[in-house]
Amino acid sequence: MNIIDLSAIEMARLIAHKEISPVDVVSAHLDRIDQLNGKLNMFVSVFRNEALQEAKSAEDRLMGGESLGPLHGVPIALKDLTPTRGRRTTFGSQLFKDHIATHEPTIVKRIKHSGAIIVGKTNTPEFGHKGTTDNEIVGPTKNPWNPSMTAGGSSGGSGAAVASKCVPLAEGSDGGGSIRIPASFNGIFGLKPTFGRVPFDSSPINRFGTTQPYVHFGPLSRRVEDSALLLSILEGYEPNDPYSVPLVKENLNEEALKGIKGMTFAYTKNFELYECDSEVSSVIESVLPILEEYGAKIVEVPIDFGLDLRELISFFNRMWYAGLATAYGDLYDRNPASFGSSVATMIDEGRSISAVELRRTEELRTVIWNKLQHIYSEYDALLSPVLGVTAFPYDIEGPDRINGKDAAPISDWMMTQLYNCTGHPAASIPAGFSGGLPVGLQASASKFNDSILLRIANVIETANGTSSPSL
């Protein structure tokens, strides 16, 4: 038995039954990180000594008969955008390259309470501002399926760490696709939960009346069951988050196993907005018959939001840039030389947006909300590609052409932002490969129906199994 091949749930069960030691589990993953991190740049910080000490303590508590949490002794990685008290947290910024966090959000406390052992902090672009991962601290995160390609972002370090078996599961955050993009590029499962289901109480942009796109914490894992378990640990009301909601009373791991028989899913090739590489489309459409074999009906639906891609990107950017300017503008004024040029440009553009322009973005957000709600009233879920392309070279922001047509490299390949406008749950599910690189199927559902996405993902995993790169 190779420990790193196990799911997090299998590790936790074997630890609880005293068949494997937390020390051996954590050591195996730390050795894997040592082996691969220099090649892939997944981790900004690795807490080897602390993790081993915690593993020994976990073993002592186990042998002493103490009550165990559901992830007792299991290693996990946290995105370096998530503060962790007493540990280095850089936010991908040179300004914070030696920063030791003095506070941590509710989800970190819940992860610790579950018994999981934090082995390191994963790479992210500066303040998580884009869909690829590189910064001036450790450089770019590379794709374990092909290290000349990007791992995506902004949770790129987490995605690559999970795919390469450096950890069985990791935490990410998603404000425009930052969980789903790396999940798709790295061939793993990633879930952006319903907004409010998991408290988001660590960010200066989490304020009443914010027009920042909805930002969510969520899980990334190789196995659907592991993400279901981690979501059940993270979710639930937290008074410090003005948007958090009471616990949804359901057993997510049981829900994931219920199947999809009798369900009807809508499907769109591209939301009638995006270009999608023909090979990516072929992979997505090859996985739809699996859902039909398991009892679901698939209906391709027309979607008309009444806007084109440039209008969508423009209004989404206004919200995003205004949020960055609000959150980091004062810091930028005091330390302009410590900010990368792309973040600085976004902050400057955010400051130029009028209050009226910002409020008008809510009108477009409502148009998207109403259209999606209409779809969810007739269908159990909406399926699409996650991205219009597979992973591209890590030294570019994105392709400038898709299907022979011009594309804006920073934005036009990601079909993810719509769900950050509305707060609906959305997931990236491994669908197959194109040219040796993973392709993700995106599934979304009405609010608080996250379990439907787990059921869809579990069916596909059951049919196709899981795949990992040879490293």
N, C-alpha and C positions, 0 to 999 in steps of 0.2 A: 504494500500500500504506500503510495506516494502522497504525503499529507497535502501538498499544494494542489492535488487534483480533486480534493474533496470540496463539497459545498460548505458554506458556513454552517448550515443546519446540521450536516453530517459531522462536522468538527465538534460542534457544541454537544451533540448527542454522545459521541465517543468520549469526549472529555467528561461529561456527566456520569458516564458508565465506567470511568477510570480505565478506559482502554487505551487512551493516549494522554499525554501530559500537555498542559498549556505551555510549558517550557519548550517542549519539542515542536509544538505547533508554531509558536512565535519564532523560534529559532529557524525553522525551515523557511518561513517567509522572509525573515531578515536576510538569510543567506541568498534567497532568490533576488531580493532587492540589491544586495551587493553585486550579484552576478550581472544584473541587467541595467541598473540605473545609469551607469556610465555610458551605456549605448543608447538609451531611450530618453533620459532626462525626465523621468516621471515625478521624482520627489525633489522638493526644495530642501526639506529637512527630514532626517531619519532619526528617530529617538531610540536607538539600539539599547543603550544602557537602561533607560527608563522602562522600555517595553519588556526587557528581560526581567527586571526587578518586579514589574507588575505580574508577569507570567508566573514567577516563583511564588508571589503572594497568592495568586489565583489557585495555584496548585496546593498551597498550604490550607487555604480555606476549603477547598474541595475535600482534601483528606481529613479536615477537621469536622466535616459534616455540615458545614454552613449551607444555608439556602442559596441557590444559584440563580443568576439572571439568565435570560434566554440565549445570550451570546457569551457566556462565561468562558474566558480564556481564548476567545476568537479574535484574530487580528483584523483591524479595520484601518483604512486611510481616510483622512479628512482633507478637503480642498483647502489650499492655503489662503483662500478668501474668508475662511471661517475662523474667527479668533478662538484660540485654545489657551486658557489661563496658564501662565507660567511657562509656556512654550513659544518658540519662535513662530511668528505669524507675519509674513511679509506683504500680503495682498498683491504680490507680483510687482511691487514698487521698490525702486532703489531707495526711496525715502524711508522705507520701513525694513530694509534688508537685515537689520539687527534688532528689530522690534520684538519685545517679549510681551505678549498680551496679558492684560490685567483683568480681563473679564472674558466670558464665553457665553454663547447663546444657549437657550434651553435645550436645543437638540444635542449639544455636546454633553450636557449634564445627563440627558436621558441615555445617550450612548454609553457613557461611563457606568451609569446605574445598571445597564443591561449586562455588564461584565465584560464587554468588548475591550480590547487593548489597542490603543492608538499607537501605531508603529511609525507614522510619519505624516507629513503635510505634502500634498501633491501640487504640482505646478499649475499656474494659471497666468493668463496675460494680465497686465497692469490693471488692477481694480476690475478684472473680469469684463473688459470693455468690448471684446470681440469674439468671433467664433473659431479662432485658432489660438494656439497656446505657445507663446514665447515671451520672454522678458529679458531684461538686462542682468538679472541675477544669475540664472542658470542656463538661459538660452531656450531653444525650442524643444518641446516634447515631440517625440517621433513615434510613428505608428508601428506597433510590434509586428504587424503583418508585412510591412515593408518600411524599414527605417528611413527611407528617403522621402517618405510621405508624412503628412501631418496627422496628429492624433485628434485634431479638432479642438474645440474649446467652447466655453472657457473652462470647463471641467476636464480638460485634455489629460492632465496628469492622472486624475482619478480613472478615466476611461482606459488609458494605457496600462495602469497598474493592475486593474482588474483583469483585462484581457490577457496580460502576460503572466498571470497567476502570482503576482507579488502580494496580493491580498485577495480574499474571496469576495469582498464587497467594499464599497467606498461611498462616501458622501459627496454630493455635488450640489450646485445651485444653478438655477435656470431663470434668466430674465429675458431671453430671446431665443432660447434653444440650447442653452449651455450644458444641459444634461443629455438631451436627445442627440445633439450633433456628435459629441465624442462616442456616445453609445453606438450610433450608426456606423461611424468610421472605424470603430474598434471591434465590431461584431459582438456586442454584449447587450444586455437589457438595461434600459434606463427609463425612469419614470419621473415626470414632473407631476406631482399630485395636484389635486384641487387646491386652488388658492385658499389659504386659511386653515387647511386641514393639518398642516405642519407649521408650528409657529416660526415666524421669521423676525426675531427680536434682536438681531445683532448689527443691523445696518443703519447708518444715519439717514438713509433714504426711506426708511419704513416709518412714515409719518401719516397723521390724519390728512386726508385730502390729497395724497400724493397722486401725481399723474405719471410717475415712473411706471413702466410696464410691470405687470405683476411678476415678482421675483419669488421663487420657491426653493426650499431645500428638498432634496429627494435622493433616492438610492440608485446606485449602479452595481450590477452584479452579473456573473456568468449564468446564474440559475435564477429563474423567476421566483422560486420559493424564498430565496435569500432576500430579494427586494421586498417581497410581501412581509417578511418578518421584520426587516429594518423599518419599513413604513409603519408597522404596528407599534414599534418602539418610539418612533419620532412623533407620531400624531397626538393630537389632543390640545385642549384649551390651555393657553398661557396668558395670564393677566397683563404681562408686559407687552404683548403684541395686540394692538387694537383691532386687528383683523382676524385673529385666530378664533376658531369655532370649537364647540364641544366635541368630545370624542364620538366618532361614528361607530356605533355598536355593531361590529361584525368581526368575525375571525377571518382575517385576510388570507391566511394560508388555506383554510377550508374553502373559502370563496374561490380561490384560484383553481381548485380542482373540480368545480361544478360543471365545467364544459360549456359549450355554446349552442347546444341543440335547440332549435326553434328560434334562434335570434336572427335578426336581419341587419346587415351592415351596409351602409352607404360607402361608395368608393369614388374617389376622384383621382385622376391621373396627375393633376397639377393645380387644382383649385382654379383653373382657367386664368392663372396669373403668371406662373413660372414656366421656364423651360426645364425639361427633364431629359437627361441623357437617355437615348433609346435603350441602351443596355441596362440601365438602372430600371427603367419601366418594365423591361422584360423580366427581370428578377422579381420585382414586386408582383407582377401579374402571374408569375409561376407559383407563388405561394398562396394565392387566393383560393385555388381549388382544394387546398388542405382544409381550409375553414369550411368549405362546402361539404367535404367528406365527413367532417365532424358534426354536420347537421345545421350549419348556418346558411343563410341565403345572402348573396352579394348582389347589390344593385348599383350600377354606375349612375351617378346623379349629376345633373348640371348644377353649377354653382355660379351665381352672379352677385358679387358684392357691389356692383356699380362703380368700381374703381379699377384702375390698371396697377401694374406692379410698382411703377414709379410713385404713384399716389400712396400706395400702401407703405412703401419704404420711407417716403418722405414724412408721412405723419408718424410712423413708428419712431423714426429717428428724432423727430421733435420731442417726443415724450422722453426718449432715452437720453438725449443730450441735455435736456432741461434737468433731468434727474441727476446726471453726473455733475452739472454745474452747481446744483443745490448741495449735493453731498460733499464735493471736493473743491469747490471754487475758492473758498477761503484758504484752504491748504495750498492750492496752486498759487494764489497770490503771494504767499509767504515763501514758497519754494519753487518758483517756476522752472529752474534748471533741473529739478529732480523729476519732472514729468516728461514722459515720452511725447513725441510730436503728435501722434494720433489722438491720445487722450486730451492733450492741450487744445487741439483743434475742436474736439467735441465739446469741451467746456466753453470755449469761446463762442461756438455756435449756439450752445444752450443759453448763454446769457443774452443773445440777441433776439430770442424768441419772446414775443409779447404775451401778456396774460391772456389776451383774446385768442391769439393763435393757439396757445396751449389748451384753452377750454374747447376750441373747435376740434381738437383731436378727440375729445370725448364723444362728439357727434359721430365721427367715423368709427370709433370703437363700438358705439351703440349699433351702427349698421351691421358690423361684423357679428356682434352678439346676437342680434335678432335673426340673422340668417342661419347661424349655427344652431340656435335654439329651435328654429323651424325644422332643421334636419334631425336634431335629436328627438323631436316630438314624433317623428315617423320611423326612426331607425335607432338601433341600440348603440351603434358606434359609427364613427366616420373614419375610413381608412384612406391612406395616401402614402406616397414616399415621404421619408423624413427629409431627404436632401435630393437635389437634382443631379448630383454627381457622387462618385466615390472619392476617397481621399486623394488629394493633390500634393505636390511638393511642399515641404514644410516651410520653405523660404518665401512663399507667396501668400497673399491674403485670400486668394480664391481664383477660379478660372475667369478669364475675360471673354470667353466664348463658350456657349453650350449649344449643342446641335447646330453649330455653324453660325449662331446668332450672338451678337454682342451681349455681354453681361457685366454688371458692376461687380468686381471681384469681392468686395467686402460684404455683399448682401444677397445677391440674386440666386445663389445656389441653395439657400436654406428655406425650407417650407415650414418653419417652426414658429415665426413671430405671431401668427394669428392667435395662437392659444395663450400667448402672454398678454394679448390685448383683452382677453376675456376671463382668464382664470380657470378655464376648463382643464381637466386632467388630460395629459397626453403622454404617450410612451413611444420609445423606439424599440422595436422587436427585431432580432436578427432574422433576415429573410433569405439570405444566400450570398453569393459572391459574383462579382463582375471583374474579370481580369485579375483574379486572386485577391481582390479587396472586398471587404464586407459592404453589404447594402442593408439598410434598415427600413422596415415597414412602420409607418406612424399610425397609431390608433388613438382616437380621442373619444370622449363620451361626455354626457351632461355632468354637471357638477355633482360631486360625491359618489359618482359611479366609477370610481377608480378600479373597483374589483372587476368590472367587465374587461378592462384592459389587461388585468392579470390573467383572466380566464382565456382571452384570445392568445396572449403570449404563451401560456402554459400549453395550449393545444399545439401551437407551432413548435414549441420546444419538444413536446412529446413525439411529434411526428418526425422532426428533423434532428433531434439531439442537439448537443452543443459542440462548438468547434473552437479550437485554440491554436494560435500560431506556433510554429516550430521555432524555438529559440534555444 
